[in-house]
Amino acid sequence: MKKTLLILLGLLPFTIATAQTDAPKAPEMPIDPITKLISYTDVSQVDGVPGKEIYTRALKWFNAYYVNPTDVIRENEPEKNRIMGKHRFKIFNEADKKGVVTEAGYVEYSVIVAARDGRYKAELTNINWKLLSYYPIERWMDKSSATYLPAYDYYLAQTDEFSKKLISDLNKVLTAKPVKDTRDDW
């Protein structure tokens, strides 16, 4: 019995080390050099399109992308061609040995679109884990912290994937060529 227990205890560090290497690797997160916050920013040219038209497209995107856009949009400044919204998405823990996936909470973010003639800036920033209080996700990157958990890499990967998809969807709408109405060309 003692021998079996010693063998099992001897394998324990190997099991723990193996489990830690199976954890997902955190993606390279874009850090704003000024604010030091994770920020997804895209500045794009839309040649020949006035700022007011880009703003209108952005407003249409907010209304189509979000189920309840009036709850999301916090600042709507048509005179400045600028919209700012706050929203959240759900993140999950990795599947356990039985394949069961559990919720890990919500990540809240701000999305800002500002337009000028021929260009726009889309930014996703102020990303926080929504707990009893806000928890900046930049803390998930600090592997030297006493509160660090390997699950944070998985959360960062989900946040990165969501953020890139959101910016991509927004860009498709803002850079789309206008569809010419040919119903009257007969």
N, C-alpha and C positions, 0 to 999 in steps of 0.2 A: 504494500500500500504506500509506504514512504517513498519507494523508488518511483512508482507511477506519479505520485504527487510532485516529486522533484523534476521528473521529465516534463510534466505539464508546466510547471513553473519555469523551467528552462526554455520552453517554447513560447511562453507569454510575450517576452520582448519582441520576438520575431513576428508574432501575430500582430502586435500593435504597430510595429514598423511597416509591415505589409499593408495594413489597413490604411495607414496614413499616406502611402504612396499611391493608393487607388483613388484618392480624393482628386477632384478636378482641379486643374491649374487655373488660377485667376487670370482673366484676360488683361492685356495692357489697357488701362483706363486713361482716357484723355483728361489731363489735369490743366486747368486754366493757370497760366503763369502768374497772373495778378491775384486772383481770389484764392488760389490753391484748392479749388473745389473741382470735383469731377464735372466736366461740362462737355457736352456734345454740341459743337458749333459748326454751322455750314454757312458760308457766304457764297452766293451764286449770282452769276450774271443772267439776266433775262433781257436780252437786247431788244430795244424798241417797245418795251412794255412799261407804261407809266406806273409810278409808285402806287397810285390809287387803285389801279387794276390788280396789282400784286396783293395789296391789302384786301381787296374784295375776294380774291381767290383764297387767301389765308382764312378769311372769315367763313367762306363756304366750306373749307376743309375742317375747321373746328366744328361746324354744324353737322357735317357728315361723319366725322371720325368718332366723336363722342356721343354717347347715348343721351346725355343731359348737358348740352353745351352751355346752357345758362348757369349751371352750377360750376362749370369748369372755368369759364372766362371771368377773370377777376378785373382786368383792365382792358377796356376797348377804347382806343384813342384814334378815331378815324382822321382827325386833323393832323396827327403825327404818323399815320399809316402804321400803327403799332397795336399788337394784341398780346396780352399775357394771360396765360391760364395756369391753373394748378389742378393736378389730377393724381391718381394713384393706381398702382397695379399690384396684383397679388404675386408673391413669390412662394416657392415651395422648397421643402427639404428634399434631399435625395431619397429615392426609394429605399426602403429597408430590405432586409433579406427576403421578406415575403412579397416584395414588389409594391408595398403600400406607400403612397406618396402623401405626406401631410403638409398642411399650410404652415408657412413660416412668418406670415404677416403681410403687411403692405409696404410698398415703397412709394413715397410721395415725391413729386417732382414739379418743377415749373417749366413751362414751354413758352418761349417768347418769339414772336415774329415781328420784325421791323422791316419796312420796305422803303426804298428810294427809287427814283426813276432808273429802270434798267437793272436793278439788283435788289437782293434782300439778304437778311441775316436771320437764320433760324437757330435757336439755342435751346437746349434742354439742360437745365442746371438746378441747383438747390435740391439735390437728391437726398432724401432722408428715409430712414427706416422708421415707420410709424409705430411706436410703442406707446407707453403711457406718456412719454415725452418724445421729442424728436431725437433721433440718433443719426448723425451724419454718416453716410456710408463710407466716407473716406477712412473711418476707423476700421472697416473691414479689411483694409489693405495693410494695417500695422500688425505684422506677424510677431513682433516682439512684445506686444501688449499681453498682460496677464489675462485679459478677457478674450483674447483671440480664440476663435473656433475654426476648425477646418471647413465647416459648412459655409463660412463667409465667402470662400472662393466660389462655391456653387451659387450663392446669392449674387455675387459680382457678375458671374457669367450670365445669369438670367437678366440682370439689369442692363448689361452691355447689349445683349441680343434685343431686348425690348427697345432700348434707346435708338439703336441703329435702324430698326424697322420703322419706328415712328418718324425719324428724320427722313428716311427714304420715302415713306408714304407722303409726307409733306412736300418733299422736293418734286415728286411726280405731279402733284397738283399745281404747284407754283411755277413749274417750268413747262407745263403742257402748252403746246401750240393751240391757239384758239381754233375752234371748229367753225368753219364758214357755213352759214345757213344758206343752203342752195334751194330752199323751197320756192323762193321768188324768182329764181333764174330759169324761166321757162320760155 
